[in-house]
Structure formats: C-alpha cells, structure tokens
Amino acid sequence: MQSFVLIKSINLTTIKKLKIMIKKLLFLLVTVTCTSFTMSAQNLLLNSTLEAGTGDSFTNWSRTSGQTNLTAETVNVHGGVRGLKAVSMGTNEWDVQLQSDAVTTVVGTSYEVTYWIKSVGGASTIRLSTVSSGGNAYGAATTIGTAWQQISYSFTANSTSTKISFDMGKSTDTFYIDDIEMYSLTKNNIVNGGFETTPGASGNVFANWNATNGAAQMTQELTQFRSGASALKAISTGANEYNVQLQTDNVTTVIGRSYEVAIWIKSVGGASKMRLSTSGGTAVYGNSTTIGTSWQRLALVFKATATATKLSLDLGKSTETFYIDDASFNEAQTVPLKTEAFAKNDKIVFYPNPVTDNLNISSETAIKSVSIIDLSGKTVKKVKSADAIETVNLSDLSHGMYIISTDTNKQFKFLKN
C-alpha cells in the first residue's frame, strides 16, 4: 500500500524526467565511441530558421521596435513552415527591428551573416546592424526584390558579445525573412577571389586562376558583379562538368584539417547546375547544385589530403550562362563535440546509437528543425516541422558516421548501420 501511495504521488513532470534519465543512460551505454569530435562551420545563431516560437514571437529573437509590424508568416517561407513577416511604414530604420540574442564573439575576428529575404514591392531597402558594448556598426542599405534572394553582411567583432539586428523601418513595404545564419570567418586564402585582376588584354585571363578547360567560354564581366567592379562570366554548352573549368593557384593546406571553399554565383536561366571540387591529394567533388537567377552562396567543406590544394569551378554540365564572384578558401571553424556535455545535461537525448532506421529525440525543449551532416561537412538531410520533432527517419542514409544538428544548437555524432 505504501508503494502504491508513493507511485501515485509522482506527478507527470517527474515521470517524464525519469523517462529521459532512463533513455540517457541507455544512450551513454551505446555511445562509448563518441567521446570527442569536431564539426565544421557551426551556425552561431539560435533558432536561425525562425521555426521556434508561439504566436508572433520568435524564440531567441526580440521584437525591439514595431512589435505589431513583426509577425509569424506561414505561407511566404523559404524553408520549413514558419518565417518572419515585417511591415514597414517608411520612417526610421530602427522603427521596425528584430534582434537576435547575444552571440559570443571574439574581438578582432570577422563574421558573416546571411539570410533569405523577399519583398512585395521589389524596390525597398533594409539594413543589418550589430549591437555590442564596443560600439554599434551599420551595414549598407540593400534593395530587396520580389523573389527570394540571399543577402550577406560581414563585420569584425569589437566585443565578446554581439547581437544582430534587422533594421526594416525605412521603406514602405512588406518583407519576408527566413533561414538566417552567422559564421566565423578566417583569412581568405584565394588571391584575386573577386576576379578584379585581369592581366590579359582580352579580359579572359584572371590573375591567380587557371582555365584548365574551355578558356574561351570564360570572360571578365563588368556589369553583373556582386562586389567590386567585375566578376567571372562563364558560358557552358552542356557537356561534362570539367569541359568548362576554372581552377585557383595552389593553396597551402594542412593534411587532416577541414577547409571550406565557397563562391557567390547566379545564372541567366535559373534551372541549371554546376559543382565545386578540389584538386590535390584525393579529389573531393561537391554535389551538382541548381543555380538560380539571384546571387546565392555555394560552399564545399572538405578535409585536406595534401599540403597544397586547388579549388575547381566545374561549369560545363549545363547549357547556361553563369556569373561568379567573391570566391573564398578558409580554414573551417570547428567546435568540440563531447559525450560529456550530454552526461551533464538531461534535457535532450538522442537514441539509439548505432541506428538502423529511426533516430529518436527526447527533449524538454521543442526541436523543430534538424540537419544531418556527414563527416566531410556536407548537409545530406534536413527536416523541419511545425510541431516538435521526436523521430527522424534515416533509412535512406548510407552506412557511416554522421552528425545531427538541431535548431537549439545541439549536436550529436551517431553511426548509421
């Protein structure tokens, strides 16, 4: 009778915590191989997809000005089922403002913020700014079109804590914003990554780049550029990827270290594909990616297998005209991933590990977006939901090690059998 009374007195919250504790213990028993790992290019913003929140609020974001003008949007979204709708009445930039939680930053380190946005009118502007104890910084006003476009803003941290602000009050328009990311940057190792230097009189010879195939198809572009005063124009007739190929000079790399190569690119047709690859040691080939008509960032993360590596732009597959600018080759930022962190935190558990089909998630905080990343840093699967995600079907993945990353900035390494 005493045992019955004791059990009856346990409330539902306690039972839930006991379940999580049991699952965590099972998780620890099968995770002996997961003592430490590193993950490349961590998004520093919490709830960057804007999926988490209730009503018109957004978890980890504050509506600092014009609260009634900032609402949740479920129709005009770039990804998932939820984004931001901002209605501006045409006053000051800061009169309609969304601001992130503080992000830990390193003084003197450069960061890049990217986001997807479109507008109803197609000719209005917004700006990004940073808020910190070292002094606020303001980006240039950017004109927003009616189609989804990805915008980037780079800054150098002047404090150990920084907030990102979307300043949307200047114009009279309606904006839709989704899928925001913030990454730490290192020094760009590509010389002439902006295609500004062209020693050849004809304009199709770029300093520090080599046209390994299809040289006549690649020329300097003086109108369609993302920054500076020029870009690369490449015309492909549709054959093999390598039939139109531009390659950087050698970049010094450290064997076993992770790097990210990236470009900004757009096309005329909007439905054709290209890929990035590397040369030096064991070649790495990125996915063939569809390129739209607006500037978009395309990146490839890889581990170096040689002391010198080249970035290759493989442009020959489709019948298309591409414009390319602002190429970069950086050492990928890494963060430690330890089982110890989960052992001290009973709020989230992933199980089983290894996994054959379904990976279960038990979390006291609702998770509404997850990414599955392979060990090269490539995202191979994304899942978004309006409700809390409790199970992810991984039956379509090949055998190997992967990382699951959540919109609450939790990562877990697991083995797929």
N, C-alpha and C positions, 0 to 999 in steps of 0.2 A: 504493500500500500504506500509505504514511504517512497519507494522508487517511482511509483505511478505519479505521485504528487510532484516529485522533483521534475520529471519529464514534462508534466503538464504546465509547470511554471516557466518553462523555457519559451521565450517569445519567438516569433518568426525571424526577426533580425538575427538572433543568436543562432538559430538553426542554419540560416544562410551562411553565417560566418564559419560555422562548423563544417559545412559542406565545402566551402572554399579552402579551409585548412586541410581537409582530407585530400582534396584534389591537388593541393600544392605539395603535400607530402608524396603523393603518387608521382607528381611531376618531377620532384627532386630525385626520386629513386631512378628515373629513367633518363636523367639529364647529366650524367657523370661526364660526358664528353664535352659539355657546353660551358666549361669553366671560364673561357675568355675568347673574345672575337672582336673584330673591328668592322664597322660598317661605313661605307663611303657616303659623302655628300649628304649629311643629315640636314633635313629641313628644320630650321630653328624656331619656326612659328607653331604654336599650339592651335589646334582646330583651324588649320590653314585652308581646309575645304569648306568651312562655314557650315558644316553639316550639324554640328552640336549646338544645342540651344533650344529654348522654348519660346513660343510666340514670336515676337520680333527681336528677341535678344539673341546674342551670339556668344557662346562660351569662350572665354579668354580674349574677348574683344569688348570695347566700351564705346557706346554712342556718346561721345563727349560734347557734341553740339548738334542741334537739329534732330533730336531723337525721333520725333514723329515723321521725319522725312526719310528715316532709315528703317527699312522693314525687310522681313524674310521674303524671298522670292522662290517659288516652286515650279514656275513654268520656264522662264528665261534663265536657265542654268547652263554652265559649261560642262559640268560633271556632277554626278550624284543626283540628289533630289532637292538640294537647298543651296541658295546663294543669297547675295545682298542686292536689294533694290534701293537706289538713292535718288531722291527727287530734289533737285537744286532750284532755288528761286532767283538766282542771279544777284548775289550780294558780295560777301567776302568769302575767300576760300575756306576759312575755318568755321563758317556758319553751318556747314553740313560736314561733319567729321566723324570718321570711325578710327579708333586707335587700338592697337594691339596691347596685350600685356607686356610688361618689360621683358626684354630678351637679354641674357647675359652676353656681353660683347667684350672684345679685347681692344684696348686703346691702341690705335695705330694700325689695326687690321681692317682690311676692306671687306665689305659685304655687298651682296646683290639681292635685291628684292624683285621678284617677278610676279605678275598677276594677269588674269584674263579679264577683259572688260569689253563692253559694247554700250552704245547709247541709242536713244530713239531718234534724236535729231541728226546726229552724224557730224556736227561741226563744232561741238563744245569742248571745253578743256577741263582737266583736273590736274592735280599735282600730288606728289608724295613728299612727305617731310619726316624728319626724325626728331624725337624729343628726348633730351638727355640733360644731365647736370652739367655737362661740358659745353652746352650751347646747342640750340636747335639748328637744323640745317634744312634747306628747302630745295626741292628739285624744280626743274623747269616745267611750265605748264605744257601738257601733252594733249593734242587734239584726238578725240575718240570718235571712231567711225561707227557705222551701224552693224557691222559684222564683228564677231568675236576676234579680238586681237590680243597678243601677249605683249605687255609693256614691262620694261625693266628699269630699275633705278639703283645706282651704285653709290655707296658712301663709305667714308672711313670713320670708324668709331672714335669718339673723343671722350668716352666714358665706359665704365664697366657694365652699364645698364642702359639699354636703348629701347624706345617704343617707336613703332611705325605708325604713321598717321596718313589716312586717305583724306585729302582736303578737296571737297567736291562742291563747295557752295558758290563758286564764282559765276558759273553759267546758268542759264535757264534751260534745264534738260533733265532727262531721266537716264540714269546709268545702271547697268547690271554688272556686278563684280563677283568673281568666283576663283577658286584654286590659286591661292596666294602662297608663295614660297620665299624663303630667305636662306641664303647660303653664305658661308665664309669663303672668301677668295684668297688665293695665293698669287704670287707674281706670275704673269703670263709669260710662258717660255717661247712663244712664237714671235719671231721678229717679223714685222710688217703684217700682223694679223688683220689689219683693216684694209689691206690691199691699196694703200695710199702711194707706195713707191713703185713706179714702173719705169725701169731703166730703158726698155725698148721703145723706140720711136713710134712703133705701131700700136703700143698700148696693150699688147697681149703677152708681155713678159713681166712678171711680178718678181721683185727682189725677194730672195729667201724662199721662193716657191719654184717647183719644177713641174712642168707639164709633161707627165710621163706618157700620156696618150691624148690624142685629139687636141693638140695645141691650138689649131686654127679655130676651134669651137669656143675658146675662152678668151675674153677680151675685157678691157677696163670699162666699167660702167660709171658714167658721170652724173646720172640723173636718179637712178633707183639705188640709193645707198641708205644704210641705217644710221651711220655716224661718219664724221669726217667729210671728205669730198668725193670719195669714189668707192667702188665695190667691184666684185667679180661678176661678170655675166657669162654664163655657160649655156650653150645650145646643144642639146642632145638629140640624136636622130633615132634613138630607140634600138639598142643592140645589147651589148654586155655592160655591166656596171663599170668595168675598167676601160672601156673604149673612150670615155672622156674622163680623164683622171688628173687631178692636181695634187701635188704632194709637197709637204714642208721640207725644209732642211732638217738634218738630224737634230733632235732634242736630247740632251743628256738625261738619262733616266737611271734609277736605281733598281736592280733586279729584285722582284718581290714586292716593290712598293706600288700602291694604287695611284692612278692618274685619271683625270677627266679631260677629254678633248671635247670642244664644243664649237658650233658655228651658229650664226643667225642667217636664216635663209627664207626665201619666198619664191613662188613660181608665177608664171603667167596663167597657166591653165587651172591650177588648183587641185589636180587629182593625180599627179604623177609622183613617182618615188625616186629616192636616192638613198645612199647609205654612207656611213663613215667607217673607216677601217684603219688599222695600224700596220706599219712595216718595220721590222727589226725584231729579231728573235722569232717567236711564234706569232704569226699574224693573228689579229683579232678583227672580226667582222661584225659590225652592228647590224641591226635589223633594217630592212628596206622600209623607209618611212614615207608616208604620204605628205607632200608639202603643199600647204595652202597658199592663198594669194596675199596673205598678210605675213609680216615678219614673225617667225617663230624660232625658238631656240631648240637646237638638236644637239644632244650630248651622248658620249660613249665613255663609260668607265671601264678601265682595264688594269690588270697587273702587268708590270713591265717584266719581260723575259730577256732583256738585253740592256746594255749600257747606253745605247743610242736607239731612239725610236722616232719614226716619222708618222705624221697624220696624213691620211689619204682621203680626198673627197672623190667618191666614186659616183659619177654623174651620168653615166652612159645608158642606163637601162630604159628610160622612158623617152618619148618624143616630146620634148618640153624645153622651155627657157627658164633657167634658174638665176636668181640674184643672191649672192652670198657676201657676208660682211662679218667683221668682228670675230675672227677665229681665235680660240684660246686653247692653251695646253697647260693645265695646272696640276700640281700635286693634290690629290683628293684629300679632303678633310676626313678624319676618322674619329670615331668616338668609341670608348671601351664598352663592351657588352658582356656582362658577367652574370653568372647564375647567382652570385652572392646578392645582387641587387634584388632579385625576386625572393630570396630567402628572407630578406628583411621587410618585405612588403607583401602583405596578404590581400591586397586589393585587386590583383589581377593574376590569373593563372591560365597558361596555355597547355593543353594536353590532348592526346598522348604524344609522346616523342620516343621513338620514331612514329610517324603517321603514315597510314596507307591511303585513306580517303578523306575523312573529315577531321579537321583540326578544331577542337573546341576551345572556346574562350569563356572564362568565368571572371567577371569584372564587376565591382561595385559602381564603377563609373561607366556610363553608356559609351560604347565604341561604335561609331557609325561609318568609319572608313578605314580600310586596311590595305596595305600594299605588300605583295610578295616579291622579294628581291633575291636574285641568285648571287653567287659569290663573286661574280665579275662586276656587280653593282647595277645590273640591268633589272628593271621592274618587269616581271613576267606576268603579273596578275594584279588586278585592282578590284576591290569590292566596296560598294557604297550602299547605304541603306538609310531609310528614314527612321527605322527602328534600331535598337541595339543589336549588333552582330554577335551571335553566340556560337555560330559554326561556319567554317569556311571549307568548301569542297575543294580538295587539292588532288582529286583523282586524275586530273588532266596533266599534272606535272610529271616530268621525267624524274627518275631516281637521282638523288643527290642532296646536298646541303642547301638550305635556303634561310632567309630571314623574313619574319613577318614584322611589319612596322605599322603602328596604329596612329590614329589622329590625336591620341593623347601622348604621343612621343614615347611609347613603349616599344622595345624591340626584343625579339626572341629568335634564337637560332634553333632550327629543327632539321631532322633528317626525314626525307620523303623516301619510303620504300616502294 
